[in-house]
Amino acid sequence: MQTKLTLSVTPSVVSRAKRYAKQQGISVSQMVEVYLSSVTQSVDPGQDHPPVLRSLLGSLKKADPKDYRTHLVKKYL
């Protein structure tokens, strides 16, 4: 059984997501489901992190949140 989920996303992000999903041969819904599943997996202390989280570990050790916010504003607005 599946449940509907309504998201508010800017049109440019939706457009890019649709293009990416088409290139990958999947639907945007499948893409979102895989992402949400990967970031919400419970991790036992003795187990490794899911791949999506592993790729982010340590990436912001010396980062300034203001710089990152500025980057996101420039990139998506």
C-alpha positions as CSV (number, residue, x, y, z in Angstrom):
1,M,0.0,0.0,0.0
2,Q,1.3,3.5,-0.9
3,T,0.5,6.8,0.7
4,K,0.3,10.1,-1.1
5,L,2.7,12.9,0.0
6,T,2.4,16.5,-1.0
7,L,5.6,18.5,-1.2
8,S,6.2,22.2,-2.0
9,V,9.1,22.5,-4.3
10,T,10.3,25.4,-6.5
11,P,9.5,24.9,-10.3
12,S,13.2,24.9,-11.2
13,V,13.9,22.0,-8.8
14,V,11.0,20.1,-10.1
15,S,12.2,20.5,-13.7
16,R,15.7,19.4,-12.8
17,A,14.3,16.4,-10.8
18,K,12.1,15.3,-13.7
19,R,15.0,15.5,-16.2
20,Y,17.3,13.6,-13.8
21,A,14.6,10.9,-13.2
22,K,14.0,10.5,-16.9
23,Q,17.7,10.1,-17.5
24,Q,17.8,7.4,-14.8
25,G,14.7,5.6,-16.1
26,I,12.8,6.1,-12.9
27,S,9.9,8.3,-11.7
28,V,10.4,11.3,-9.4
29,S,8.3,9.5,-6.8
30,Q,10.7,6.5,-6.9
31,M,13.6,8.9,-6.6
32,V,12.1,10.6,-3.5
33,E,11.2,7.3,-2.0
34,V,14.7,5.9,-2.4
35,Y,16.2,9.1,-0.9
36,L,13.8,9.1,2.1
37,S,14.3,5.5,2.7
38,S,18.1,5.9,2.7
39,V,18.2,8.8,5.1
40,T,15.7,7.3,7.5
41,Q,17.2,3.8,7.8
42,S,18.0,3.0,11.4
43,V,21.7,2.4,12.0
44,D,22.9,0.1,14.7
45,P,26.0,1.4,16.5
46,G,28.0,-1.5,15.1
47,Q,26.9,-1.0,11.5
48,D,28.0,1.4,8.8
49,H,25.9,4.4,7.9
50,P,23.7,4.3,4.7
51,P,25.6,5.4,1.6
52,V,23.9,8.8,1.3
53,L,25.0,9.7,4.9
54,R,28.4,8.2,4.5
55,S,29.0,10.6,1.6
56,L,28.2,13.6,3.8
57,L,30.2,12.6,6.9
58,G,32.9,15.1,7.7
59,S,32.0,17.4,4.9
60,L,31.1,20.4,7.1
61,K,33.8,20.2,9.8
62,K,35.3,23.6,8.9
63,A,32.4,25.0,7.0
64,D,30.7,28.3,7.9
65,P,26.9,27.9,7.8
66,K,26.6,31.5,6.5
67,D,28.8,30.7,3.5
68,Y,26.8,27.6,2.7
69,R,23.5,29.5,2.9
70,T,24.9,32.1,0.6
71,H,25.9,29.4,-1.8
72,L,22.4,27.8,-1.8
73,V,20.8,31.2,-2.4
74,K,23.0,31.9,-5.4
75,K,22.5,28.3,-6.7
76,Y,18.7,28.0,-6.4
77,L,17.3,31.5,-6.5
